[in-house]
Amino acid sequence: MIALRPLPTAYLAMLVNLHESCGSAELDIHNRLVVGPTRHPIPGDTGAWIRIISHGFVAGEGGKMIITELGRAAVEKELAGRVKEARF
């Protein structure tokens, strides 16, 4: 098995956007990931999403792209790194 390099920060930001959009999205006719009734696109190009999928952070099911357990763990780790505790 080949070890995969960690995702760049920009790709983790795309994964966080997907997570904050209920964790699933659909492809529109322009091959963009879109969410909600307004079909709002999630930032990121197709090549970047393929890399995220190849790492196992996102998978396809039922015509949707869904964040996986591995993806949720990566998002939690990323968000935990952004939170700063207040000190009094």
C-alpha positions as CSV (number, residue, x, y, z in Angstrom):
1,M,0.0,0.0,0.0
2,I,1.3,3.4,-1.0
3,A,1.2,6.1,1.8
4,L,-0.8,9.2,0.8
5,R,0.5,12.6,1.5
6,P,-1.8,14.8,3.7
7,L,-4.3,17.0,1.9
8,P,-3.2,20.6,1.4
9,T,-5.0,23.2,3.5
10,A,-7.1,24.5,0.5
11,Y,-8.5,21.0,0.0
12,L,-9.3,20.6,3.7
13,A,-11.2,24.0,3.4
14,M,-13.2,22.4,0.5
15,L,-14.0,19.4,2.7
16,V,-15.0,21.7,5.6
17,N,-17.4,23.6,3.2
18,L,-19.0,20.2,2.2
19,H,-19.3,19.3,5.9
20,E,-20.9,22.6,6.8
21,S,-23.4,22.0,3.9
22,C,-24.9,19.0,5.6
23,G,-22.2,16.6,4.4
24,S,-23.6,15.9,1.0
25,A,-23.9,17.5,-2.4
26,E,-25.0,16.7,-6.0
27,L,-23.3,17.3,-9.3
28,D,-25.0,19.9,-11.5
29,I,-24.9,19.9,-15.3
30,H,-21.5,21.8,-15.2
31,N,-20.0,19.1,-12.9
32,R,-19.9,21.4,-9.9
33,L,-20.9,20.2,-6.4
34,V,-24.1,22.0,-5.4
35,V,-26.1,22.0,-2.2
36,G,-29.6,22.9,-1.0
37,P,-32.7,23.9,-2.8
38,T,-30.9,27.0,-4.2
39,R,-28.2,24.6,-5.8
40,H,-25.4,26.8,-4.3
41,P,-22.0,25.6,-5.7
42,I,-19.3,24.5,-3.2
43,P,-15.9,26.0,-4.2
44,G,-13.4,23.7,-5.8
45,D,-12.5,22.4,-9.2
46,T,-13.1,18.8,-10.4
47,G,-9.5,17.8,-10.1
48,A,-9.3,18.9,-6.4
49,W,-12.5,16.9,-5.6
50,I,-11.1,13.8,-7.4
51,R,-8.0,14.1,-5.1
52,I,-10.3,14.4,-2.0
53,I,-12.3,11.4,-3.2
54,S,-9.1,9.4,-3.9
55,H,-8.0,9.9,-0.3
56,G,-11.3,8.4,0.9
57,F,-12.7,11.6,2.4
58,V,-15.8,11.7,0.1
59,A,-17.7,8.9,-1.6
60,G,-20.6,8.7,-4.1
61,E,-23.9,7.1,-3.1
62,G,-27.4,7.5,-4.5
63,G,-26.4,10.2,-7.0
64,K,-24.8,12.3,-4.3
65,M,-21.3,13.0,-3.0
66,I,-21.2,12.2,0.7
67,I,-18.5,12.9,3.3
68,T,-17.2,9.7,4.8
69,E,-16.3,8.8,8.4
70,L,-12.7,9.5,7.5
71,G,-13.7,12.8,6.0
72,R,-15.7,13.8,9.2
73,A,-12.6,12.9,11.3
74,A,-10.4,15.1,9.1
75,V,-12.9,18.0,9.3
76,E,-13.1,17.7,13.1
77,K,-9.3,17.7,13.4
78,E,-9.2,20.8,11.1
79,L,-11.9,22.7,13.0
80,A,-10.3,21.8,16.3
81,G,-7.1,23.4,15.1
82,R,-8.9,26.6,14.3
83,V,-10.5,27.1,17.7
84,K,-8.6,29.1,20.2
85,E,-9.6,28.9,23.9
86,A,-10.1,32.2,25.7
87,R,-7.8,32.7,28.7
88,F,-8.8,34.9,31.6
